[in-house]
Amino acid sequence: MQFMLIGRDGTDEGALDRRLAVRDAHIALGDTLVAEGKMLFGTALLDENDKMIGSMLVLDYPSRAELDQWLAVEPYAVSGVWEHITVTPVRVGPSFVGLHK
């Protein structure tokens, strides 16, 4: 089952510092998920000044429960980088399915 996750960063003064402190761990875990076929796409969300303010991920997990298990160890989620997280079931269009390979 495919999901789109949008994680919105906090807006407090330390938000960007929290993001940068765990960014390498977030990317390393993302690389593992890409290799396993669980992360199809990911991008940082930017404001009008190119400042990172969140993330958008397209994920492929057998169930929402299994996605939640990953979310319980995802550095941006557990370190308080993402203040608001929404997860929506999606279906990646056939033209885009092979992009992550």
Buried (B, 14 or more C-beta within 10 A) or exposed (E): EBBBBBBBBBEEEEBBEBBEEBBEBBEEBBEEBBEEEBBBBBEBBEEEEEEBBBBEBBBBBEEEEEBEEBBEEBBBBEBBBBBEBEBEEBEBEEEEEEEBE
